[in-house]
Amino acid sequence: MIRTLLGLIVIVLAGYTIITENYEIQPYIQVLLGALMLVIGFSELKKGGKTRKWYGIISIAVSIFLFYVSIQTFLMN
């Protein structure tokens, strides 16, 4: 449920950004994308299995990177 909702919000905001060429909301999109990747990572870890565990770890690492980039973007503005 949360995964679908976050994915839908990210897609709608990214589409809005592309259509209007207004890039001021891009850091917020990155935060939401980081949250989405974090949820995906935890759900993959919960499912278990060797391959799914690695997908979960990679997803969590990507979410940490996205949070770092979005924080840097907020601080630069």
Residue pairs with C-beta under 8 A, 6 or more apart in sequence:
2 39
3 36
3 39
3 40
3 43
6 32
6 35
6 36
6 39
7 36
9 32
10 29
10 32
10 33
10 36
13 25
13 28
13 29
13 32
14 29
16 22
16 25
17 23
17 25
17 26
17 29
26 73
27 70
27 73
27 74
27 77
28 70
30 66
30 69
30 70
30 73
31 66
31 67
31 70
33 66
34 63
34 64
34 66
34 67
34 70
35 63
36 63
37 59
37 60
37 62
37 63
37 66
38 59
38 60
38 63
40 56
40 59
41 55
41 56
41 57
41 58
41 59
41 60
41 62
41 63
42 56
42 60
43 56
44 52
44 53
44 55
44 56
44 59
45 52
45 53
45 56
45 57
45 60
46 56
